[in-house]
């Protein structure tokens, strides 16, 4: 199973995966961190504490200095402090409210 997933990571340009799968594949080396240039997080307001989104960003920061994060959320936080925590955890520099 791991070899097949490694082949997918190596042969595809766009991958859809749960945050847990990506975090695990980065830690185990199935996915090469320096090959990732953009991650898209849906429900980004969950990026608190030890959530998989935070783990993914932490791992990418350790191995790769050139990646972007696109974070989507209809509910960015109950208050400003919560929203700032999420932005900090996943390296968001700009927030757009539509």
N, C-alpha and C positions, 0 to 999 in steps of 0.2 A: 504494500500500500504506500509506504513512504517513498519508494523508488518511483512509483507512478506519479505521485504528487510532485516530486522533485522534477521529473520530466516535464510536467505541465508548467511549473514555475519557469523552467528554462526555455520553453518553446512558445509561450504566449506573451502578448503585450499587455493584455487587460485580464485581470483575474477578479472574480467576485468571490469573496470568502467572508466568513464570520470573523469578528475581531479575535476570537479565541483561536481559530485556526491560524490566522496570520501571526499572532503572537507566538504560538507554539512552533510554527514553521520557522520563524526567525530565530528563536532560541536554539532549536535543534539543527539549524543550518540547512534545512530542506529548501528554504527560500533565502537567497543571498540579499542581505540588506542593501548593499551598495548598488543593486540593480533597480531598486524602487525609487521612482522619481515623484510619485504622487499617490497619496492615499485619500480616499473619500470616506468620511464617517457619517453615517445616518444616525439620528438620535444622539447627536454629539453631546447633549446635556448629561449623558451618562459618564462622561470622562472625568470621573472623580475617584479619589483614593487609588486603589489598585485595579481599577477596571482595565480590561484588555486594551482599550484605546490608549490608555496611559502607558501600558507596557509596550505597545507597538511603537509609540513615539519615543519612549526612552531607549529602546533597542536601536531604532533608526538613528537617533542622535549619537549613539556610541560608535556606529559604523559608517555613517553616511552624512555628510554635511550638506548635501544638495537634494532636498526633497520638499515637496509642498503638501499642505494639508487643506482639503476642502471639507468643511464641517457643516452639516445640515441639522437644524433642529427647529421645531415649531415652538418649543418651550425651553429657551436657553437657560433659564434659572428662575427660582422663586424670588430672588433678590439680586442686587448688583454684585454682592460678594460671591454668590454662587456662580454667576456668569463669568466673573473675573477668574475664579478658580478653574473653570472649564477652559477658558481661553489660555490661561497659563499652562495647564497640563498638556494641551495638545498644540501649543506654539502658535496660536492664532494671533495675527498682527492686525487684522482688519475685520470689523463686524459690519454686516449690512442687514438692515431691517427692512423687509418688504411688507 
